[in-house]
Amino acid sequence: MMDVDVVVVGGGPAGLSCALNLVRARQRVLVLDGNRPRHAATLMSHGFLTRDGVPPLELRRLAREDVEAYENGTVAFAQVDSITPAGEGFVVKATGVRGAANHEVRARRVVLATGLTERLPQVQGLRAFYGTSVHSCFECDGFEKSDQPLLMLGETEDLVRRALHTSLWSNDVIALSNGSDRVPATAEAELAGAGIRLDRRPIAELVGDRTGLTGVRFADGEVLERSAGFVRPEWTVPDSFLADLGLERTVSAHVGPAADSVDPEVGALITVDAEGRTSVPGVYAVGDITPPGPQQLIVAAGAGARTAAAVLRDTLDTRIHAVDLASS
């Protein structure tokens, strides 16, 4: 069984930033990355200082190279199957991805940085335009859609707020609920003051051509011309491998299980303190899977560095405690 100081689960900006700071403190770190990033469809990332406009997958590649430039840092493509408390640490079992070896690792500490899984509204054609004409992150892609006729597609209670957010980049915004009964009855009046119309009709498909999105076809056949827009996915924490840890969760209106789920904590955010410590000593969580949920890449990376500092402080406290016991 391989022994390391820290296993980081997830190879996005939060996990790799945490790993980089840990390897620089001479910790033996293994990053296990399922290599299925939520932003895989996005062509360009924005708002990351010195990397504005770099493709997200390129940003991840560069970050992996940073970590592996240190002999005590390893990144492996693998899907984590379980994390089990064992003695003063944890046993992490993972299945290799794309031919990589399987792993059974003993780690003193574990950092969870998996990111979220997302479910888009079931609208035909949405996937074809997602990441090019239609996006989910305002900070990442809003500027590039400035002054265009935009849609804001969402089926959840926060559609009003998201439509208002969209209006920061264009005065021509139409909110679409796709027939969802979760959008409150007061939404039309709330949006009217901002000059935004809410259309509740079911959507048949998004339409377009080689240049991108051109419009929305409703179930009744009418086509609304739009050239770009935003969508509100529904997010959950990928948590099937966390069952043995019994982590405290934070149920959120923005991230969590479907409305009809029998267990309100399945898929819910992982509760952490200000530095990323979970309710289980030795386990930390960082990035999108912690409150408040989805974050800009640069925010997630910063949080990863902050949590690395907490891991190192806790490691030092453990060593000091051991010395005190030995000398008493």
C-alpha positions as CSV (number, residue, x, y, z in Angstrom):
1,M,0.0,0.0,0.0
2,M,1.3,3.4,-1.0
3,D,1.8,5.9,1.9
4,V,1.5,9.7,1.4
5,D,1.0,12.7,3.6
6,V,-2.0,14.0,1.8
7,V,-4.4,12.7,-0.9
8,V,-6.2,15.4,-2.8
9,V,-9.4,14.2,-4.5
10,G,-9.9,16.3,-7.6
11,G,-7.6,18.0,-10.1
12,G,-9.3,21.3,-10.7
13,P,-8.0,24.8,-9.7
14,A,-8.9,24.2,-6.0
15,G,-7.3,20.8,-5.7
16,L,-4.2,21.6,-7.7
17,S,-3.6,24.9,-6.0
18,C,-3.8,23.1,-2.6
19,A,-1.5,20.4,-3.8
20,L,1.1,22.8,-5.1
21,N,1.3,24.6,-1.8
22,L,1.6,21.3,0.0
23,V,4.4,19.9,-2.1
24,R,6.3,23.1,-1.6
25,A,6.1,22.4,2.1
26,R,7.7,19.0,1.4
27,Q,4.5,17.0,1.9
28,R,4.1,13.8,-0.1
29,V,1.0,14.5,-2.1
30,L,-1.1,12.3,-4.5
31,V,-3.8,14.0,-6.5
32,L,-6.5,11.7,-7.8
33,D,-8.4,13.3,-10.7
34,G,-11.4,11.7,-12.4
35,N,-10.6,14.0,-15.4
36,R,-14.2,14.9,-16.0
37,P,-14.3,18.6,-15.3
38,R,-17.6,20.4,-15.2
39,H,-16.3,23.1,-17.5
40,A,-15.1,20.7,-20.2
41,A,-17.4,22.3,-22.7
42,T,-16.1,25.8,-22.1
43,L,-13.6,27.0,-24.7
44,M,-12.1,29.9,-22.7
45,S,-11.7,30.8,-19.1
46,H,-11.8,34.4,-18.0
47,G,-11.0,36.4,-14.9
48,F,-8.0,34.4,-13.9
49,L,-5.1,36.9,-13.5
50,T,-2.4,36.3,-16.1
51,R,-4.4,33.6,-17.7
52,D,-7.4,35.5,-19.0
53,G,-8.7,33.8,-22.2
54,V,-6.8,30.5,-21.6
55,P,-8.9,27.3,-22.2
56,P,-9.8,25.7,-18.9
57,L,-8.3,22.3,-20.0
58,E,-5.0,24.1,-20.7
59,L,-5.1,25.8,-17.3
60,R,-5.5,22.3,-15.7
61,R,-2.7,20.9,-17.7
62,L,-0.3,23.7,-16.7
63,A,-1.4,23.3,-13.1
64,R,-0.7,19.5,-13.2
65,E,2.8,20.2,-14.5
66,D,3.4,22.7,-11.7
67,V,2.6,20.0,-9.1
68,E,4.5,17.3,-10.8
69,A,7.6,19.4,-11.1
70,Y,8.2,18.5,-7.5
71,E,9.4,15.0,-6.8
72,N,7.0,14.6,-3.9
73,G,4.0,15.5,-6.1
74,T,2.0,13.0,-8.2
75,V,-1.1,13.4,-10.3
76,A,-3.0,10.3,-11.4
77,F,-6.2,10.0,-13.4
78,A,-8.4,7.8,-11.2
79,Q,-11.9,7.7,-9.8
80,V,-12.0,7.4,-6.0
81,D,-14.3,4.6,-4.8
82,S,-14.0,5.0,-1.0
83,I,-12.3,6.8,1.8
84,T,-12.2,4.9,5.1
85,P,-10.8,6.1,8.4
86,A,-7.9,3.8,9.5
87,G,-5.9,4.4,12.6
88,E,-4.6,8.0,12.6
89,G,-5.3,8.4,8.9
90,F,-7.4,7.2,6.0
91,V,-7.3,4.5,3.3
92,V,-8.3,5.8,-0.1
93,K,-9.2,3.3,-2.8
94,A,-9.4,4.4,-6.4
95,T,-10.0,2.8,-9.8
96,G,-7.7,3.8,-12.6
97,V,-9.1,5.8,-15.5
98,R,-8.0,5.3,-19.1
99,G,-5.5,2.6,-18.3
100,A,-4.0,4.2,-15.2
101,A,-3.2,1.8,-12.3
102,N,-5.6,1.2,-9.5
103,H,-4.6,2.8,-6.2
104,E,-4.9,1.9,-2.5
105,V,-3.3,4.6,-0.6
106,R,-2.8,5.3,3.1
107,A,-2.9,9.1,3.8
108,R,-2.6,11.1,7.0
109,R,-5.0,13.7,5.6
110,V,-7.5,14.0,2.7
111,V,-8.5,17.1,0.8
112,L,-11.8,16.9,-1.1
113,A,-11.9,19.1,-4.2
114,T,-14.0,17.1,-6.6
115,G,-16.1,20.0,-7.9
116,L,-19.8,19.5,-8.7
117,T,-21.8,17.5,-11.2
118,E,-24.4,19.4,-13.1
119,R,-27.7,18.6,-14.8
120,L,-28.9,21.0,-17.5
121,P,-32.5,21.6,-18.3
122,Q,-33.8,18.9,-20.7
123,V,-34.0,21.1,-23.7
124,Q,-33.1,19.8,-27.2
125,G,-30.1,21.5,-28.7
126,L,-28.9,23.0,-25.4
127,R,-25.8,20.8,-25.3
128,A,-24.9,21.8,-28.8
129,F,-24.6,25.4,-27.8
130,Y,-23.4,25.0,-24.2
131,G,-19.9,26.5,-23.8
132,T,-20.1,28.5,-27.0
133,S,-23.3,30.5,-27.1
134,V,-24.9,29.5,-23.8
135,H,-23.0,29.5,-20.5
136,S,-23.6,29.1,-16.8
137,C,-21.0,31.5,-15.3
138,F,-21.7,35.2,-15.6
139,E,-18.2,36.3,-14.4
140,C,-16.5,33.9,-16.8
141,D,-18.5,34.7,-20.0
142,G,-20.7,37.7,-19.4
143,F,-18.4,40.3,-21.0
144,E,-18.2,38.4,-24.3
145,K,-22.0,38.5,-24.6
146,S,-22.3,42.2,-24.0
147,D,-25.2,44.1,-25.6
148,Q,-26.5,41.0,-27.4
149,P,-30.1,39.8,-27.2
150,L,-29.8,37.3,-24.4
151,L,-31.8,34.5,-22.8
152,M,-31.7,33.3,-19.2
153,L,-33.0,29.8,-19.0
154,G,-33.7,28.3,-15.6
155,E,-36.2,26.0,-14.0
156,T,-35.5,26.9,-10.3
157,E,-36.6,29.3,-7.7
158,D,-33.7,31.7,-8.3
159,L,-34.5,32.5,-12.0
160,V,-35.5,36.1,-11.1
161,R,-32.1,36.8,-9.5
162,R,-30.2,35.2,-12.4
163,A,-32.2,37.1,-15.0
164,L,-31.4,40.4,-13.2
165,H,-27.7,39.3,-13.1
166,T,-27.8,38.7,-16.8
167,S,-29.0,42.3,-17.3
168,L,-25.6,43.6,-16.2
169,W,-24.3,42.8,-19.7
170,S,-27.3,43.6,-21.9
171,N,-30.5,45.6,-21.8
172,D,-32.2,42.9,-24.0
173,V,-32.9,39.9,-21.7
174,I,-35.7,37.4,-21.7
175,A,-36.1,34.9,-18.9
176,L,-37.3,31.4,-19.9
177,S,-38.7,28.9,-17.3
178,N,-39.5,26.1,-19.8
179,G,-42.9,25.5,-18.1
180,S,-41.3,24.9,-14.6
181,D,-43.7,25.3,-11.7
182,R,-40.8,26.0,-9.4
183,V,-40.4,29.6,-10.6
184,P,-42.6,31.7,-8.3
185,A,-45.8,33.3,-9.4
186,T,-44.4,36.8,-8.5
187,A,-41.6,36.5,-11.0
188,E,-43.2,38.5,-13.8
189,A,-43.8,41.5,-11.5
190,E,-40.4,41.3,-10.0
191,L,-38.7,41.3,-13.4
192,A,-41.0,43.9,-15.1
193,G,-39.4,46.7,-13.2
194,A,-36.0,45.9,-14.8
195,G,-37.6,45.6,-18.3
196,I,-37.2,41.8,-18.4
197,R,-40.0,39.6,-19.7
198,L,-40.6,36.1,-18.4
199,D,-41.8,33.5,-20.8
200,R,-43.1,30.4,-19.1
201,R,-43.9,28.4,-22.2
202,P,-42.3,24.9,-22.6
203,I,-39.4,25.0,-25.0
204,A,-39.1,22.6,-28.0
205,E,-35.5,23.3,-28.9
206,L,-32.7,25.8,-29.2
207,V,-31.9,26.5,-32.8
208,G,-28.9,27.9,-34.6
209,D,-26.4,27.4,-37.4
210,R,-22.6,27.2,-37.8
211,T,-22.2,30.7,-36.3
212,G,-24.0,29.7,-33.1
213,L,-27.3,30.2,-31.4
214,T,-30.0,32.0,-33.4
215,G,-33.1,31.4,-31.3
216,V,-35.5,29.4,-29.2
217,R,-38.4,27.4,-30.6
218,F,-41.2,27.0,-28.2
219,A,-43.5,23.9,-28.1
220,D,-46.3,26.0,-29.8
221,G,-44.0,26.6,-32.8
222,E,-43.1,30.2,-32.2
223,V,-39.4,31.1,-32.5
224,L,-37.8,33.8,-30.3
225,E,-34.7,35.3,-31.8
226,R,-31.7,35.2,-29.4
227,S,-28.0,35.1,-30.2
228,A,-26.6,34.0,-26.8
229,G,-27.5,33.6,-23.1
230,F,-27.1,31.8,-19.9
231,V,-28.5,28.7,-18.3
232,R,-29.0,27.7,-14.6
233,P,-27.9,24.0,-14.2
234,E,-28.8,22.1,-11.1
235,W,-25.7,21.0,-9.2
236,T,-24.9,18.2,-6.8
237,V,-21.8,17.0,-4.9
238,P,-20.5,13.7,-6.3
239,D,-20.5,11.9,-2.9
240,S,-21.0,8.2,-3.4
241,F,-17.4,7.6,-2.2
242,L,-17.9,9.6,1.1
243,A,-20.3,7.2,2.8
244,D,-17.8,6.0,5.4
245,L,-16.9,9.5,6.5
246,G,-20.2,10.7,7.8
247,L,-19.4,14.3,6.9
248,E,-21.7,17.2,8.1
249,R,-23.6,18.7,5.2
250,T,-25.0,22.1,4.4
251,V,-28.4,21.9,2.6
252,S,-28.6,24.8,0.1
253,A,-31.2,26.1,-2.3
254,H,-28.5,26.3,-5.0
255,V,-26.8,22.9,-4.6
256,G,-28.2,19.7,-3.5
257,P,-30.6,16.8,-4.2
258,A,-33.6,16.9,-6.5
259,A,-36.8,18.3,-4.9
260,D,-38.3,14.8,-4.6
261,S,-35.2,13.2,-3.0
262,V,-35.9,11.2,0.2
263,D,-32.6,12.2,1.7
264,P,-32.0,16.0,1.8
265,E,-28.3,15.7,2.4
266,V,-27.4,13.4,-0.6
267,G,-25.6,15.7,-3.0
268,A,-25.6,18.6,-0.6
269,L,-22.6,20.9,0.1
270,I,-19.9,19.8,2.5
271,T,-19.8,21.9,5.7
272,V,-16.4,23.5,6.4
273,D,-14.9,26.1,8.7
274,A,-13.3,29.3,7.3
275,E,-10.2,27.4,6.4
276,G,-11.7,24.3,4.8
277,R,-11.8,21.8,7.7
278,T,-14.8,19.5,7.7
279,S,-16.6,17.9,10.6
280,V,-14.1,14.9,10.4
281,P,-10.6,15.7,11.7
282,G,-8.1,15.2,9.0
283,V,-10.6,15.7,6.2
284,Y,-10.8,19.0,4.4
285,A,-13.0,20.3,1.5
286,V,-12.4,23.1,-0.9
287,G,-13.9,24.7,-4.0
288,D,-17.4,24.3,-5.5
289,I,-18.4,21.5,-3.1
290,T,-18.3,23.9,-0.1
291,P,-20.7,26.8,0.6
292,P,-21.8,28.8,-1.2
293,G,-21.3,26.5,-4.2
294,P,-20.0,27.2,-7.7
295,Q,-17.1,29.5,-7.8
296,Q,-14.9,31.3,-10.3
297,L,-11.7,29.5,-11.1
298,I,-9.5,32.1,-9.4
299,V,-11.6,32.0,-6.3
300,A,-11.4,28.2,-6.1
301,A,-7.6,28.4,-6.6
302,G,-7.3,30.9,-3.8
303,A,-9.4,28.8,-1.5
304,G,-7.1,25.8,-2.3
305,A,-4.1,27.8,-1.2
306,R,-5.8,28.8,2.0
307,T,-6.8,25.2,2.9
308,A,-3.2,24.0,2.2
309,A,-2.1,26.4,4.9
310,A,-4.7,24.9,7.3
311,V,-3.5,21.4,6.5
312,L,0.1,22.5,7.3
313,R,-0.9,24.2,10.6
314,D,-2.8,21.1,11.7
315,T,0.2,18.9,10.7
316,L,2.5,21.1,12.8
317,D,0.1,21.1,15.8
318,T,0.0,17.2,15.7
319,R,3.8,17.1,15.7
320,I,4.1,19.6,18.6
321,H,1.5,17.6,20.6
322,A,3.5,14.4,20.0
323,V,6.7,16.1,21.2
324,D,4.9,17.4,24.3
325,L,3.6,13.9,25.1
326,A,7.0,12.3,24.6
327,S,8.7,14.8,27.0
328,S,6.0,14.7,29.7
